[in-house]
Amino acid sequence: MKFKKYKILRLSIAVLVLAAFSAMCAGAAKLGFLAKWQLIPALLRTLAGSGIASAIILAGILLTALLAGRLYCALWCPVGIFTDL
């Protein structure tokens, strides 16, 4: 029973994040900050030398993925959300 509540909460958050990413990609919402928290854009900004903020975001993403990989993939990564649904 405990895990069922957790799954419903996780899926609800994942659907909201997916809806936000969809709205951002469709141009319906100004949610560009969401893209900064994805792995590849953060890596590219860090390699391009965009500053310390990008490196901190990249380190945070990598640390979260290493410590709680399922959490990152199930809640924040659009590809992980699709595979989880």
TACORMO-V32334 format. One record per residue. N is the residue number from 1. RES is the residue in one letter. PHI is phi in whole degrees, -180 to 180 (none if undefined). PSI is psi in radians with two decimals (NA if undefined). D_LAST is the distance of its C-alpha to the last C-alpha in whole Angstrom. Layout:
n->N res->RES phi->PHI psi->PSI d_last->D_LAST
n->N res->RES phi->PHI psi->PSI d_last->D_LAST
This chain:
n->1 res->M phi->none psi->-0.69 d_last->19
n->2 res->K phi->-63 psi->-0.71 d_last->19
n->3 res->F phi->-72 psi->-0.50 d_last->16
n->4 res->K phi->-67 psi->-0.72 d_last->14
n->5 res->K phi->-64 psi->-0.71 d_last->16
n->6 res->Y phi->-63 psi->-0.73 d_last->14
n->7 res->K phi->-66 psi->-0.72 d_last->11
n->8 res->I phi->-63 psi->-0.75 d_last->11
n->9 res->L phi->-63 psi->-0.80 d_last->13
n->10 res->R phi->-62 psi->-0.77 d_last->10
n->11 res->L phi->-68 psi->-0.62 d_last->7
n->12 res->S phi->-64 psi->-0.79 d_last->10
n->13 res->I phi->-65 psi->-0.72 d_last->12
n->14 res->A phi->-62 psi->-0.71 d_last->9
n->15 res->V phi->-66 psi->-0.70 d_last->9
n->16 res->L phi->-64 psi->-0.75 d_last->12
n->17 res->V phi->-65 psi->-0.73 d_last->13
n->18 res->L phi->-64 psi->-0.71 d_last->11
n->19 res->A phi->-64 psi->-0.68 d_last->13
n->20 res->A phi->-66 psi->-0.75 d_last->16
n->21 res->F phi->-64 psi->-0.70 d_last->15
n->22 res->S phi->-64 psi->-0.75 d_last->15
n->23 res->A phi->-64 psi->-0.67 d_last->18
n->24 res->M phi->-65 psi->-0.79 d_last->20
n->25 res->C phi->-68 psi->-0.54 d_last->20
n->26 res->A phi->-80 psi->-0.17 d_last->21
n->27 res->G phi->83 psi->0.17 d_last->24
n->28 res->A phi->-82 psi->-0.28 d_last->23
n->29 res->A phi->-142 psi->2.57 d_last->23
n->30 res->K phi->-90 psi->1.32 d_last->25
n->31 res->L phi->-118 psi->0.67 d_last->23
n->32 res->G phi->-61 psi->-0.40 d_last->24
n->33 res->F phi->-65 psi->-0.39 d_last->24
n->34 res->L phi->-65 psi->-0.63 d_last->20
n->35 res->A phi->-68 psi->-0.49 d_last->21
n->36 res->K phi->-65 psi->-0.41 d_last->23
n->37 res->W phi->-95 psi->0.25 d_last->21
n->38 res->Q phi->-97 psi->2.70 d_last->19
n->39 res->L phi->-63 psi->-0.93 d_last->21
n->40 res->I phi->-66 psi->-0.83 d_last->22
n->41 res->P phi->-60 psi->-0.67 d_last->24
n->42 res->A phi->-67 psi->-0.70 d_last->25
n->43 res->L phi->-64 psi->-0.77 d_last->27
n->44 res->L phi->-65 psi->-0.71 d_last->28
n->45 res->R phi->-66 psi->-0.67 d_last->30
n->46 res->T phi->-66 psi->-0.77 d_last->31
n->47 res->L phi->-67 psi->-0.51 d_last->33
n->48 res->A phi->-80 psi->-0.12 d_last->34
n->49 res->G phi->80 psi->0.68 d_last->36
n->50 res->S phi->-78 psi->-0.05 d_last->34
n->51 res->G phi->125 psi->3.11 d_last->36
n->52 res->I phi->-73 psi->-0.51 d_last->35
n->53 res->A phi->-61 psi->-0.73 d_last->32
n->54 res->S phi->-65 psi->-0.68 d_last->30
n->55 res->A phi->-67 psi->-0.64 d_last->31
n->56 res->I phi->-68 psi->-0.75 d_last->30
n->57 res->I phi->-62 psi->-0.78 d_last->26
n->58 res->L phi->-61 psi->-0.77 d_last->26
n->59 res->A phi->-63 psi->-0.69 d_last->27
n->60 res->G phi->-64 psi->-0.74 d_last->25
n->61 res->I phi->-63 psi->-0.83 d_last->22
n->62 res->L phi->-64 psi->-0.70 d_last->23
n->63 res->L phi->-65 psi->-0.76 d_last->24
n->64 res->T phi->-63 psi->-0.75 d_last->21
n->65 res->A phi->-66 psi->-0.64 d_last->19
n->66 res->L phi->-73 psi->-0.73 d_last->22
n->67 res->L phi->-81 psi->-0.66 d_last->22
n->68 res->A phi->-140 psi->1.10 d_last->19
n->69 res->G phi->-55 psi->-0.71 d_last->17
n->70 res->R phi->-63 psi->-0.64 d_last->14
n->71 res->L phi->-64 psi->-0.82 d_last->14
n->72 res->Y phi->-64 psi->-0.83 d_last->15
n->73 res->C phi->-69 psi->-0.60 d_last->12
n->74 res->A phi->-85 psi->-0.44 d_last->9
n->75 res->L phi->-110 psi->-0.51 d_last->11
n->76 res->W phi->-120 psi->-0.53 d_last->13
n->77 res->C phi->-83 psi->2.13 d_last->12
n->78 res->P phi->-58 psi->-0.65 d_last->11
n->79 res->V phi->-67 psi->-0.73 d_last->10
n->80 res->G phi->-65 psi->-0.62 d_last->9
n->81 res->I phi->-64 psi->-0.78 d_last->6
n->82 res->F phi->-62 psi->-0.72 d_last->5
n->83 res->T phi->-71 psi->-0.48 d_last->6
n->84 res->D phi->-79 psi->-0.55 d_last->4
n->85 res->L phi->-75 psi->NA d_last->0
